[in-house]
Amino acid sequence: MSDSSIGREGAGPGLALVGYRGTGKSTVGRLLAARTGRPFVDADLEIEARAGRSIRSIFEESGEPEFRDWEERVLFEIAEARPGAVLATGGGAILREANRRTLRGFGVVVWLWAEPSVLARRLGADARTRASRPALTTAGALDEIADVLAARTPLYAEVADARIETGGKSVAEVVDAILETWSHATAEAPPREPHSCS
């Protein structure tokens, strides 16, 4: 596998993982970094470390706009300071145009995807996520996931070079799919619609 990106002109050498919470960005990112010998950065953990409080606390005490300001600053700083890293983003990182530009400049962007029912099951089983992440709507878990995912899907598609299905796959299988996508890249810029690996 080459350290170059999927051939998109102006893209850096990094690889960013985007997708809804529960798609496995952090878990996949750690293994992907280990397998490629690259550093791993979790944007949400970086935000918490710099803000000195949890994401849930930032949302509850200061509101979503302040969290999104933190997210924008931290993503930009990571892209500048860690250009060859594997980066796991927060699920809403794609909401701001500035973040989408930063991610596309950082390198290859892979959208990890799963059905809402799979995400609801994963999130329900993850006590850390329930404790540290805020609810995004007043709907129940499955309805919230479906609603938020429907709103964000066009933005994930806009920024992504590839979409990888994570439902029913092991972490190693997802990493293999990402590595295959990366290694089969051509020297030409890919189409704007992300291709899908099921």
C-alpha positions in Angstrom: 0.0 0.0 0.0 1.2 3.4 -0.9 1.3 6.4 1.4 -0.4 8.5 -1.3 -4.1 9.3 -1.3 -6.7 7.9 -3.7 -5.4 10.2 -6.4 -7.5 13.2 -5.5 -5.4 16.3 -6.5 -4.5 18.4 -3.5 -5.2 15.7 -0.9 -2.6 15.1 1.8 -1.2 11.7 2.9 -3.6 11.1 5.8 -6.7 9.0 6.1 -9.9 10.2 7.9 -12.8 8.1 9.0 -16.2 9.7 9.0 -19.6 8.3 9.8 -22.3 8.2 12.4 -21.4 7.3 16.0 -21.3 3.5 16.5 -19.9 2.8 13.0 -16.6 1.9 14.5 -14.4 4.8 13.6 -12.2 4.8 16.7 -11.9 1.0 16.9 -11.2 0.6 13.1 -8.9 3.6 13.2 -6.7 2.1 15.9 -6.3 -1.2 14.0 -5.8 0.6 10.7 -3.1 2.8 12.2 -1.4 -0.3 13.7 -1.5 -2.2 10.4 -0.1 0.8 8.4 2.5 2.0 11.0 0.8 5.4 11.1 -0.1 7.4 14.2 -3.8 7.3 15.3 -5.7 10.4 16.4 -9.3 10.4 17.8 -10.7 13.9 17.3 -13.3 13.6 20.1 -10.6 12.6 22.6 -8.5 15.5 21.5 -11.4 17.9 22.0 -12.0 16.5 25.5 -8.4 16.8 26.4 -8.1 20.4 25.2 -11.4 21.5 26.6 -10.8 19.8 29.9 -14.3 18.3 29.9 -16.4 15.7 28.2 -18.3 16.2 25.0 -21.5 15.8 26.9 -20.5 18.5 29.3 -19.6 20.9 26.5 -23.0 20.3 24.9 -24.9 20.6 28.2 -23.0 23.6 29.7 -22.2 25.6 26.5 -24.3 24.2 23.7 -23.7 22.6 20.4 -22.3 25.7 18.7 -19.4 25.9 21.2 -18.7 22.2 20.7 -18.7 22.7 16.9 -16.2 25.6 17.3 -13.9 23.3 19.3 -14.3 20.6 16.7 -13.4 22.9 13.9 -10.3 24.2 15.6 -9.1 20.8 16.7 -9.6 19.2 13.2 -7.7 22.0 11.6 -4.9 21.7 14.1 -4.7 17.9 13.7 -4.6 18.2 9.9 -1.7 20.7 10.2 0.3 18.9 12.9 -0.4 15.2 12.1 -0.6 15.1 8.3 0.0 11.3 7.8 -2.2 10.1 10.6 -5.3 7.9 10.7 -8.0 10.2 12.0 -11.3 9.2 13.6 -13.7 12.1 13.5 -16.9 12.7 15.5 -20.1 11.8 13.8 -21.1 15.4 13.2 -17.7 16.6 12.0 -19.0 16.9 8.5 -21.7 19.4 9.4 -19.5 22.4 8.8 -18.1 23.2 5.4 -14.8 24.2 6.9 -14.4 20.8 8.4 -15.3 19.1 5.1 -12.6 21.2 3.4 -10.1 20.3 6.1 -10.8 16.6 5.8 -10.6 16.5 2.0 -7.3 18.3 2.2 -6.0 15.9 4.9 -6.2 12.9 2.7 -8.4 10.0 1.8 -11.8 10.2 3.5 -13.6 6.9 4.2 -17.3 6.9 5.3 -18.1 4.0 7.7 -21.7 3.1 7.4 -24.2 0.8 9.0 -28.0 0.4 9.1 -29.8 2.4 11.9 -30.9 -0.8 13.6 -27.3 -2.0 13.8 -26.2 1.3 15.1 -28.9 1.4 17.8 -27.9 -2.1 18.9 -24.2 -1.1 19.1 -24.8 2.1 20.9 -27.2 0.5 23.4 -24.5 -2.0 24.3 -21.8 0.7 24.8 -22.0 2.2 28.3 -19.2 4.6 27.6 -20.9 6.2 24.6 -24.2 6.5 26.5 -22.5 8.2 29.4 -20.2 10.5 27.4 -22.2 11.5 24.3 -25.3 13.8 24.3 -28.6 12.9 22.7 -29.0 14.7 19.4 -32.8 14.8 19.3 -35.7 14.2 21.6 -36.7 11.0 19.7 -36.0 7.5 20.9 -32.7 5.9 20.0 -33.7 4.3 16.7 -35.7 7.3 15.5 -32.9 9.7 16.4 -30.4 7.6 14.5 -32.6 7.4 11.4 -33.4 11.1 11.5 -29.9 12.3 12.1 -28.4 9.8 9.6 -30.9 10.9 6.9 -29.9 14.6 7.4 -26.1 13.8 7.4 -26.0 11.3 4.6 -25.6 13.9 1.8 -22.7 15.5 3.7 -20.9 12.2 4.3 -21.4 11.4 0.6 -20.0 14.8 -0.3 -16.8 14.5 1.6 -16.1 10.7 1.2 -13.9 9.0 -1.3 -15.3 5.6 -0.4 -18.1 4.2 1.7 -17.5 1.0 3.7 -20.4 -1.0 5.2 -19.5 -2.1 8.8 -22.7 -4.0 9.7 -22.0 -7.8 10.0 -18.2 -7.3 9.6 -15.4 -7.7 12.0 -13.1 -4.8 12.7 -10.4 -6.7 10.8 -12.7 -7.1 7.8 -13.5 -3.4 7.8 -9.8 -2.6 7.9 -9.1 -5.0 5.1 -11.8 -3.3 3.0 -10.3 0.1 3.7 -6.8 -1.1 2.7 -8.2 -2.7 -0.5 -9.9 0.5 -1.4 -6.8 2.5 -0.7 -4.5 0.2 -2.6 -6.7 0.0 -5.7 -6.7 3.7 -6.1 -5.8 5.1 -9.5 -3.8 8.1 -10.3 -6.9 9.8 -11.6 -9.3 11.7 -9.3 -12.2 9.6 -8.2 -15.8 10.4 -9.1 -17.5 12.7 -6.6 -20.0 9.9 -5.6 -18.2 7.7 -3.1 -18.0 4.1 -4.2 -19.3 1.5 -1.8 -17.7 -1.6 -0.5 -20.3 -4.0 1.0 
